[in-house]
Amino acid sequence: MSEIEFIKATERPPHQGVIYFEALGWFHKFLNPKNYLEIGTRAGDSLRDVACPAIAIDPDFRVSGDIIGKKSILHIFQKTSDDFFRDHDPVGLFGAPLDLAFLDGLHWYEFLLRDFINTEKSCKKNSVVILHDCVPTNLYYARRVIDDMQHLAQEIPNPEWWAGDVWKTAAILKKTRPDLRIHVFDAPPTGLVCITNLDPDSTVLEDNYFDLVRELADKEKDAENFAAFHDSLNILPTSELSAPDLMARFFWL
């Protein structure tokens, strides 16, 4: 089997919902969070229309235009998320647990897993943590290194898309944390994984971190694990989030 045949053998239908920026905006509009944390701000597109006090973390901001808007407070940290959580406490910065978090940092699963572990510690039970890029529709988009498989680019729609291998983080959460309420939505281009029923005191992921990362490290098993992960999902349409009464069935603050 050629590489392109291998990619297409694992391909799933493209997501059909509203683009993830719009879906993320519904969380702000309908849940009215009192505070917000995001990792991976980059140009500020996901931050610009946020109205509540916010924390933005990125080691290499490329912001243009006004990202403060109506926010009364905006904490900007130009550092890695690991360094941020080592040096700072979101609860201390806000004076309250996190309401809403959006994790879109480095696209390697072991980093997103740490981001989730550290973020959950600052949450309350009904906080909402949203993971981006965890439902790519083929293994080209899910390549671990952005420059890999460039020789296939002409045969792949939207060859510039890159989700990395953070789908493995969602697979780990589904397997090891049945207490979490995990809902997956078909927001293009690579889905949204939205999590609540959090436990800031849980140590399951941290205690087993190295074993969990090692279990999914073998790239030779990626196709099998990728297919199993997709088969485990109940992907919901983003229309299920498009009104306050609809969103309230899944999330509340």
N, C-alpha and C positions, 0 to 999 in steps of 0.2 A: 504493500500500500504506500503510495506517495505521500509526501507531507500534506499536500493540499487535500488529498482524499481523506487523510487522517483527521484534518481539521473539520472537514465537512461532515465526517461521520459522527462527530460529537456536537454538531451545530443544533441549536434550538431556535424556535421561531423568535423573530425580533420583538422587543417590547412595544406595546401599542398604546400605552397611556400617555398622559401629559409629561412633558420633560421634567426632570427631577427638580429644577429650580422652582417651577410652578407648584409642584406637590409640596416642596419644603415650605413655600410661602403659605400654603393652607394650614400647616401646623402652627405657624405664627398667628395667622388670622383667627383661627377657630379655637385654639387652646390658650391664646393670649398669655404666653409664658412670662414670668416675672424676670427671668434671666436666661441667658443663652451662651453656650460655649461651642466654638467650632475649631477644628483642627484641619489645616489645609486651606487657608483663606485665599492665598495666592493673589489673584487680581481683585478680589472683593465682591464678586458677583453674587455669592450666597449670603453676604453680610450686608450689602448696601441697603436693602429695604427692611432690615430688622429694626424694630422700634424700641425694644427693651434693652436694659443694660447687658453688655456682651463682653466676652473674652474671645479674642482672635489670636490664633497661634499659627505661625508659619516661619520656617527658617529663611525664606527668600520671598518677601512680599514684592509683588509687582502691581501695586494698587495705582489706579488713576481715577480721578474724580472723588466725589464726596462719599465716604463710607460711614461718616458719623450720623448724618441724617437727624432723626428725632431721638436718638439714644441719649439718655442723661449721663451714661457712663460707657466708655469703651476702653477696655484694657487691651493693648496690643503688645504681643510678645514675639519678637523676631528671634526665635530659637526653636530647636526641635521640641517635639511634645515630651520626649523623655526628660529633657532638661527642664521644661516647664513644670512638670509634675514633681520633679525632684526639688525644685526651688520654691514652688508656690502652691497655695491651697485655694481652689476655686470657692469653697465654702467661706473661707476667710475673706476673700476678695469681695464676695457678694453679701456676706452676712447671712446666707441661707443656702440650702442645698440647691443643686442645679435643677432647673425645670426641663430644659431641652438642650440636647447636644447633637451636633452633626460632625461625624468623624470621616474625614476625606483627606487624610495625610498621605504619607509614603505608602505606595501600593504593594507592600510586601506583608504577607499575612501575619508574621510574627510581630511586626510593628503595630498593625491594627489591633491584634490581640492585646498587646500591652496598653494601647490607647483605651480600649474598652475596659480593661481591668482598672486602670487608673481613673477613668471617668466614672465608673460605677461607684467607686468609693465616695464620690462627692454628690451622689444622687439620693433621692428618697424612693420609696417603693413605686410610686406612680409617675416618676420622671420618665421621659422618653429619650432614648438614644437611637439616633438614625445612622446607619452605616451606608456609605456609598460604594458603588462599583463591585458589589458582592454577587451580582447575578449576571455576569457576562454571558453572551449567548454562544460563544465558541472559544476554543482554546487559543486561537490567535489573539483575541482581545484579552485573554487571560494569561498571556505570556508573562513570565516573571520579569524579564528585562525588556525595556521598551524597544531596544534596537534589535532584538531577536526576530528572526523570520521575516526580515525585510524583503527577502527575495520572493516572498509570497504576496507582497502588498498589492500588486496589480490584479490579483485574483480574489481579493477580499473587499467587500463593500466597507466603506469608511475605514480604510487601513490605518488612519491616524488614531483611532480609538485605542486606549490602553487602560485596562482595569487592573493589571497586575494579577497576583494570585491571592488577593484578599477574600475571594470566595471561600478559601479554606478557613478563614476566621469564622464566617457564618456557619460552616459545617461543624467546626469545633463547638460553637455555642449550642447548636441544635443537639449535638451528641452529649455534651457534658453538663448542660444546664437546663434540664427539663422544667425547672421552676420558672424560667423566663418565658414571657409571652412574646413570641417572635412572629411578626407579620411581614410578608414580602409583597411588594407592589411593583407593577410593571412599568415603572417610570424610565423612559429611555434616557441615556442609551444603555445603561448597565444595571438598572434596578435600584430599589431602595429596600433595605432591611431595617424594620422599625421595631424597637424592643422596649418593653415595659415590664412591670412586675419585678423590678430590680431589687437586689439585696446588697446594700453597701458593705455589709459585714461578711459576705461570702468570700472564702479563700480558695475555693475549688480550682479556679483557673490559675491563680498565682501559685498554689502549692504544686500543681501538676504542669506548670508552664513548659518546662523543657521536654517532658515526655510528649505533650500535645503537639509541640512544634516538630519534634523529631518524627512523630507518627505520619505526618503528611509531607515530609521533606523529600521523599523519593519521587523524582519527576517521572520515572518510568511508570508509576501508578497514577499519574495525573488524570489520564483519560478515564480510567475506571472510577476513580474517586469523584471526578467532575460529573460523570453520568449519574452516579449514585446520589450525589448532592442534588442535582436538578430533579431527579426522580422523587426526592423526599419533599420537594417544595409544593406548597399550594399558593401559586402566584395569583394575587388578587389584582383586579383592575384599579387604577388610581381613582376612578370615579367613586370608589368606596370611601374616598377621603374628601370628596368635593363639596361637602356641606357639613355644618356643625352637628346635625343630628346623626349623620353617617359616621363621622369621625368618632363621635362619643361612644360608639359601640366597641371601639378598640382602645381609645386613649382618653384620658382626662387628667386635668391638673387641679 
